[in-house]
Amino acid sequence: MGKTVFAAELVRRFNEDRKGTVIAVVFFKFNDSSSQDPALLLKSIVYQIVQAFPSIAIDFLNVLNHKSETSIEGIFDEYLMMALNLVASKMPTTKHLIVLDALDECGLQDSMDRKSLLMLFQNKFRELPGGVKLFVTGRLEKDIEAA
């Protein structure tokens, strides 16, 4: 079974479990430059979260109107964490899953975008609220394994 098939099956099974929700799924593609930009990746995850939970959309938009973060760390801190904290506060007993498939296809090894994304994993993804889990698939490449 390939990594993408495994990720898709995980999403299907997790969605069938009434105790959890898949809140975002990203399938990296080597030839798709938009899936290789860390800022766009984070914005895509935030967008999927807000789409999945319309009840947080108003709260999120009220805060968003007063912010204009563009750095990767700022987008993570100000947008992604805000959306995740809103979801966690509205549904504290529910498990939430973010799936990133084929991380090895996110840019060339040693590219700045990929380095930035891996640094984000090392430094920031530990801060996810309780109940939010991150599942990542990909080939073991040196830079990914080191992260």
C-alpha positions as a Markdown table, in Angstrom:
| # | Residue | x | y | z |
|---|---|---|---|---|
| 1 | Met | 0.0 | 0.0 | 0.0 |
| 2 | Gly | 1.4 | 3.4 | -1.0 |
| 3 | Lys | 1.6 | 6.4 | 1.3 |
| 4 | Thr | -1.2 | 8.3 | -0.4 |
| 5 | Val | -3.5 | 5.3 | -0.3 |
| 6 | Phe | -2.7 | 4.9 | 3.4 |
| 7 | Ala | -3.3 | 8.5 | 4.1 |
| 8 | Ala | -6.7 | 8.4 | 2.3 |
| 9 | Glu | -7.7 | 5.3 | 4.2 |
| 10 | Leu | -6.7 | 7.0 | 7.5 |
| 11 | Val | -8.9 | 10.0 | 6.6 |
| 12 | Arg | -11.8 | 7.7 | 5.7 |
| 13 | Arg | -11.6 | 5.7 | 8.9 |
| 14 | Phe | -11.0 | 8.7 | 11.1 |
| 15 | Asn | -14.1 | 10.4 | 9.6 |
| 16 | Glu | -16.2 | 7.3 | 10.4 |
| 17 | Asp | -15.2 | 7.5 | 14.0 |
| 18 | Arg | -17.8 | 9.6 | 15.7 |
| 19 | Lys | -15.3 | 10.8 | 18.2 |
| 20 | Gly | -13.0 | 12.6 | 15.8 |
| 21 | Thr | -12.8 | 14.9 | 12.8 |
| 22 | Val | -10.3 | 15.4 | 10.0 |
| 23 | Ile | -10.0 | 19.1 | 9.9 |
| 24 | Ala | -7.4 | 19.5 | 7.1 |
| 25 | Val | -5.8 | 17.4 | 4.4 |
| 26 | Val | -2.9 | 18.4 | 2.2 |
| 27 | Phe | -1.5 | 16.2 | -0.6 |
| 28 | Phe | 1.9 | 17.5 | -1.7 |
| 29 | Lys | 2.7 | 17.2 | -5.4 |
| 30 | Phe | 6.2 | 17.8 | -6.6 |
| 31 | Asn | 5.2 | 19.6 | -9.8 |
| 32 | Asp | 2.7 | 21.9 | -8.0 |
| 33 | Ser | 4.5 | 25.0 | -6.8 |
| 34 | Ser | 1.5 | 26.2 | -4.7 |
| 35 | Ser | 1.8 | 23.1 | -2.5 |
| 36 | Gln | 5.5 | 23.9 | -1.8 |
| 37 | Asp | 5.1 | 27.3 | -0.3 |
| 38 | Pro | 5.0 | 27.1 | 3.5 |
| 39 | Ala | 2.8 | 30.2 | 3.9 |
| 40 | Leu | 0.3 | 28.9 | 1.4 |
| 41 | Leu | 0.3 | 25.5 | 3.1 |
| 42 | Leu | -0.6 | 27.1 | 6.4 |
| 43 | Lys | -3.2 | 29.3 | 4.9 |
| 44 | Ser | -4.7 | 26.3 | 3.2 |
| 45 | Ile | -4.9 | 24.4 | 6.5 |
| 46 | Val | -6.5 | 27.5 | 8.2 |
| 47 | Tyr | -9.0 | 27.8 | 5.3 |
| 48 | Gln | -10.0 | 24.1 | 5.6 |
| 49 | Ile | -10.5 | 24.5 | 9.3 |
| 50 | Val | -12.7 | 27.5 | 9.0 |
| 51 | Gln | -14.7 | 25.7 | 6.2 |
| 52 | Ala | -15.1 | 22.6 | 8.4 |
| 53 | Phe | -16.3 | 24.6 | 11.4 |
| 54 | Pro | -18.6 | 27.4 | 10.3 |
| 55 | Ser | -19.3 | 28.2 | 13.9 |
| 56 | Ile | -15.8 | 29.7 | 14.3 |
| 57 | Ala | -15.9 | 31.7 | 11.1 |
| 58 | Ile | -17.3 | 34.8 | 12.6 |
| 59 | Asp | -14.9 | 34.8 | 15.5 |
| 60 | Phe | -12.0 | 34.1 | 13.2 |
| 61 | Leu | -13.0 | 36.8 | 10.7 |
| 62 | Asn | -13.4 | 39.4 | 13.5 |
| 63 | Val | -9.8 | 38.8 | 14.6 |
| 64 | Leu | -8.5 | 38.4 | 11.0 |
| 65 | Asn | -9.7 | 41.9 | 10.1 |
| 66 | His | -7.2 | 43.4 | 12.5 |
| 67 | Lys | -4.1 | 41.3 | 11.5 |
| 68 | Ser | -1.9 | 41.1 | 8.4 |
| 69 | Glu | 0.7 | 38.5 | 9.1 |
| 70 | Thr | 2.9 | 37.4 | 6.3 |
| 71 | Ser | 5.8 | 35.5 | 7.9 |
| 72 | Ile | 5.5 | 31.8 | 8.3 |
| 73 | Glu | 5.9 | 31.9 | 12.0 |
| 74 | Gly | 3.3 | 34.8 | 12.2 |
| 75 | Ile | 0.8 | 32.9 | 10.1 |
| 76 | Phe | 1.3 | 29.8 | 12.3 |
| 77 | Asp | 0.9 | 31.8 | 15.5 |
| 78 | Glu | -1.7 | 34.3 | 14.6 |
| 79 | Tyr | -3.9 | 32.3 | 12.2 |
| 80 | Leu | -3.4 | 28.6 | 12.5 |
| 81 | Met | -3.2 | 28.5 | 16.3 |
| 82 | Met | -6.1 | 30.9 | 16.6 |
| 83 | Ala | -8.3 | 28.7 | 14.4 |
| 84 | Leu | -7.2 | 25.5 | 16.2 |
| 85 | Asn | -7.8 | 27.1 | 19.6 |
| 86 | Leu | -11.3 | 28.2 | 18.6 |
| 87 | Val | -12.1 | 24.7 | 17.4 |
| 88 | Ala | -10.6 | 23.1 | 20.6 |
| 89 | Ser | -12.6 | 25.5 | 22.8 |
| 90 | Lys | -15.9 | 24.7 | 20.9 |
| 91 | Met | -15.3 | 21.0 | 20.8 |
| 92 | Pro | -12.9 | 20.1 | 23.8 |
| 93 | Thr | -13.6 | 16.4 | 23.9 |
| 94 | Thr | -13.3 | 15.8 | 20.1 |
| 95 | Lys | -10.1 | 14.5 | 18.5 |
| 96 | His | -9.0 | 16.6 | 15.5 |
| 97 | Leu | -6.6 | 15.4 | 12.8 |
| 98 | Ile | -4.5 | 17.3 | 10.2 |
| 99 | Val | -3.0 | 15.0 | 7.4 |
| 100 | Leu | -0.1 | 16.0 | 5.3 |
| 101 | Asp | 0.7 | 13.5 | 2.6 |
| 102 | Ala | 3.9 | 13.1 | 0.7 |
| 103 | Leu | 6.0 | 15.6 | 2.5 |
| 104 | Asp | 9.0 | 14.4 | 0.5 |
| 105 | Glu | 7.3 | 16.0 | -2.6 |
| 106 | Cys | 7.3 | 19.4 | -1.0 |
| 107 | Gly | 10.1 | 21.1 | -3.0 |
| 108 | Leu | 13.6 | 20.0 | -3.6 |
| 109 | Gln | 15.7 | 18.7 | -0.8 |
| 110 | Asp | 17.7 | 21.7 | 0.5 |
| 111 | Ser | 15.3 | 24.3 | -1.1 |
| 112 | Met | 14.4 | 27.3 | 1.1 |
| 113 | Asp | 10.7 | 26.5 | 1.1 |
| 114 | Arg | 11.3 | 23.0 | 2.3 |
| 115 | Lys | 13.8 | 24.1 | 4.9 |
| 116 | Ser | 11.4 | 26.7 | 6.2 |
| 117 | Leu | 8.6 | 24.1 | 6.4 |
| 118 | Leu | 10.8 | 21.6 | 8.2 |
| 119 | Met | 12.0 | 24.3 | 10.7 |
| 120 | Leu | 8.3 | 25.0 | 11.3 |
| 121 | Phe | 7.7 | 21.4 | 12.2 |
| 122 | Gln | 10.7 | 21.3 | 14.5 |
| 123 | Asn | 9.9 | 24.6 | 16.3 |
| 124 | Lys | 6.1 | 25.2 | 16.2 |
| 125 | Phe | 4.0 | 22.0 | 15.6 |
| 126 | Arg | 4.7 | 20.9 | 19.2 |
| 127 | Glu | 2.4 | 23.8 | 20.2 |
| 128 | Leu | -0.8 | 22.3 | 18.7 |
| 129 | Pro | -3.6 | 22.3 | 21.2 |
| 130 | Gly | -4.5 | 19.1 | 23.0 |
| 131 | Gly | -6.8 | 16.9 | 20.9 |
| 132 | Val | -5.2 | 18.1 | 17.6 |
| 133 | Lys | -2.9 | 15.6 | 16.0 |
| 134 | Leu | -0.7 | 15.9 | 12.9 |
| 135 | Phe | -0.1 | 12.9 | 10.7 |
| 136 | Val | 2.6 | 13.1 | 8.0 |
| 137 | Thr | 3.5 | 10.7 | 5.3 |
| 138 | Gly | 6.6 | 10.8 | 3.1 |
| 139 | Arg | 9.8 | 9.0 | 2.1 |
| 140 | Leu | 12.6 | 9.1 | 4.6 |
| 141 | Glu | 14.9 | 11.7 | 3.2 |
| 142 | Lys | 17.8 | 13.0 | 5.2 |
| 143 | Asp | 16.4 | 16.5 | 5.8 |
| 144 | Ile | 12.9 | 15.1 | 6.7 |
| 145 | Glu | 14.3 | 12.5 | 9.0 |
| 146 | Ala | 16.5 | 15.1 | 10.8 |
| 147 | Ala | 13.4 | 17.3 | 11.4 |
